[in-house]
Every structure is written in structure tokens, then in C-alpha cells.
Amino acid sequence: MQNAATFWDNVARKYAKSPIADMDAYTYTLERTRSYLSPDDTILEVGCGTGSTALLLAGDVGHITASDLSANMIKVGSDKAKEQGIPNVKFVKAELFDSAIDNDSPDGSPDGSYDAILAFNLIHLLPDTPAAIRRINGLLKPGGTFISKTVCQPGAGASLKFRLIKMILPLMQWLGKAPYVRFMEIAELEHIISSEGFKIIETGNYPPPSRYIVARKVV
């Protein structure tokens, strides 16, 4: 299987030109996300891709750090920010565990100082979900908000398209044409989030399904 950064670097330009598959669902979850953000908030988006969501939310918050492991994705996002004249989004090439996205509290406490962390279409691409959620918890302020959208197992009602994707995915990974992917059951994903110090306060399902989750840090 191809290195994840290399895979996403190779598809960045094509990814940037790809239309959003379900614009209605994207618009709705974007508005739900906005409802949890405030004008003075400091936000981190992990797995930002080419930055479309970060740039759309920039006017609703104080500052966004938009991070992705792909240098080419970050380059596209940075160029779009300059073209659109958006000054409060900083694009950073970094994985979730890189120190480049650390934003320690001014008082030196172990808690981070992000008011909210966004992870859209990312968690199913990470090999260690509990460690990822634990890291996100540590980057948030007490009471901070974690908002995610994750492709999960659709169960018995899976569409033909999704079943075909699952069938050919191992071959595509072997050929270096697909990244690491793990489709969890929704119950497993929510159990992990709750177990890592969060209280889930809103959920929603969108095909195939993508599970939208808003959770508040309690530990």
C-alpha cells in the first residue's frame, strides 16, 4: 500500500477539481458546524484537504489552522486563500500527531487552546482511532468542541456502489491507487469518542453513511 502522504500528493489537483458528491448534505452539515462556532474561536481542521471547508468557515471564527499531511493539498489551499483574500486561515503541512499543530495554553496547562477541532472525512483513514481521538482531546480547551464526519459501515442496506468499493479496495490499495481505509460500525466509532473523554451532543447520518458527530470535551 502506498504511503498516505504520497497518495494524497498525487491526487491533490484532481481532488481540488472534483465536485462535492452530495451538496445538500455538505451545506446542511456546514451550517450545523457554524452553529457551534463563535467569532473569537481558534479552530483546528485536521485533514483539511484543499481547504474548501476552512475557507468557507473563516468568516465565522477568529482563526483557523488548516492542516493536512499532503504538501500538494496544502499548496492548493494556500493559493485559494490568497486568491480569495482570506487572511485568518493558516495552512500547515502536518499529520495529527505532529507538533506543528500544537497550540498550548498560555498558562502552561496540559490542555490545548483550540476552541474547536474539525475532522471531516478523516477518521476512517487513520490506523489507530482511539489514539487519534485522544490526541484531539488533548489539543482542545476544557469544554471544547470536536466535530467530525466519518464514513462508516452502512450495514445490510449498503448500496451497490459501496459494496463494489469495498470489494475492489484491497486490490486498489495493493496497486497504490487507494489509501488505508477502515470502515467502522457507527456504534464502535461513538463508543471510542465517548471513551476518550467526550460527550456526544449531536449526530446525523448521510449516505453512504457518513456519520456526523458533534462532541464536547469533558475530560
DRENLUM-196485 format. One line per 10 residues: number of its first residue (from 0); for each residue x, y, z of C-alpha. Coordinates in steps of 0.5 Angstrom, whole numbers, plus 500, padded with zeros to 3 digits. Each point is the difference from the previous one (the first is absolute). Layout:
<rs>
NUM) X,Y,Z | ...
</rs>
This chain:
<rs>
0) 500,500,500 | 503,507,498 | 502,505,505 | 494,504,502 | 503,507,499 | 503,498,493 | 493,497,498 | 496,507,502 | 506,504,497 | 499,496,493
10) 492,501,500 | 500,507,503 | 499,504,494 | 495,495,497 | 497,500,507 | 499,508,500 | 496,500,494 | 495,494,502 | 493,503,501 | 497,498,507
20) 496,494,499 | 494,502,505 | 500,508,500 | 493,500,504 | 504,495,506 | 506,504,499 | 496,507,501 | 496,498,506 | 506,497,504 | 504,506,498
30) 494,504,503 | 500,496,506 | 507,501,501 | 499,507,500 | 495,500,506 | 506,497,504 | 505,506,499 | 501,507,502 | 503,506,497 | 506,499,505
40) 501,493,500 | 507,497,498 | 499,494,495 | 504,494,498 | 498,496,494 | 504,493,499 | 500,497,493 | 497,507,497 | 502,497,493 | 500,506,495
50) 497,505,506 | 493,501,497 | 496,499,507 | 505,504,504 | 500,506,495 | 492,500,500 | 500,500,508 | 506,505,500 | 495,506,501 | 496,497,506
60) 506,499,504 | 507,504,502 | 505,495,498 | 500,493,496 | 507,496,500 | 498,495,494 | 505,494,500 | 501,494,495 | 505,495,499 | 501,502,493
70) 504,505,498 | 497,501,493 | 493,501,503 | 503,505,505 | 502,504,494 | 494,500,496 | 496,502,507 | 505,506,501 | 500,502,493 | 492,500,500
80) 501,504,507 | 504,505,496 | 495,501,494 | 494,501,505 | 504,505,504 | 499,496,507 | 505,501,505 | 498,496,506 | 501,493,497 | 507,498,501
90) 501,493,496 | 505,496,503 | 503,493,498 | 499,495,506 | 498,494,502 | 495,500,506 | 506,498,505 | 505,505,497 | 502,505,505 | 499,506,494
100) 492,500,502 | 501,500,508 | 497,506,503 | 502,500,507 | 496,504,505 | 503,507,502 | 500,498,508 | 504,493,498 | 495,496,502 | 500,493,496
110) 493,501,496 | 501,503,494 | 497,507,498 | 495,498,494 | 493,502,501 | 498,495,495 | 503,495,495 | 497,497,494 | 502,494,496 | 496,499,494
120) 500,493,496 | 507,498,504 | 499,496,506 | 499,493,495 | 506,502,497 | 504,499,507 | 503,494,502 | 499,501,508 | 493,503,501 | 501,500,508
130) 507,504,499 | 497,505,495 | 494,502,505 | 505,500,506 | 504,505,496 | 495,504,498 | 497,500,507 | 507,503,503 | 500,505,494 | 493,503,503
140) 499,505,505 | 496,497,506 | 492,500,497 | 503,501,493 | 496,497,494 | 502,494,496 | 496,500,493 | 501,494,495 | 497,497,494 | 503,493,499
150) 498,494,495 | 497,494,504 | 498,493,498 | 493,501,497 | 497,493,503 | 495,496,496 | 498,506,496 | 506,501,496 | 500,503,493 | 502,496,495
160) 506,506,499 | 502,499,507 | 500,492,499 | 504,501,494 | 505,505,503 | 501,495,506 | 501,494,495 | 506,504,496 | 503,504,505 | 505,494,502
170) 503,500,493 | 500,507,499 | 504,501,507 | 505,495,497 | 501,503,494 | 501,507,504 | 493,503,497 | 497,501,507 | 502,502,507 | 499,496,506
180) 493,500,502 | 496,496,506 | 492,501,500 | 498,499,507 | 493,499,502 | 496,506,503 | 500,497,507 | 507,499,500 | 502,507,498 | 496,503,505
190) 502,496,506 | 507,502,498 | 498,507,500 | 497,499,507 | 505,496,503 | 505,505,498 | 497,506,504 | 495,503,496 | 492,501,501 | 497,499,493
200) 494,505,499 | 498,500,493 | 500,494,495 | 498,499,493 | 500,495,494 | 502,502,493 | 501,495,494 | 504,495,500 | 499,501,506 | 505,506,502
210) 499,501,508 | 499,507,502 | 502,501,507 | 501,506,505 | 503,498,507 | 502,504,506 | 507,499,504 | 498,498,507 | 507,497,502
</rs>
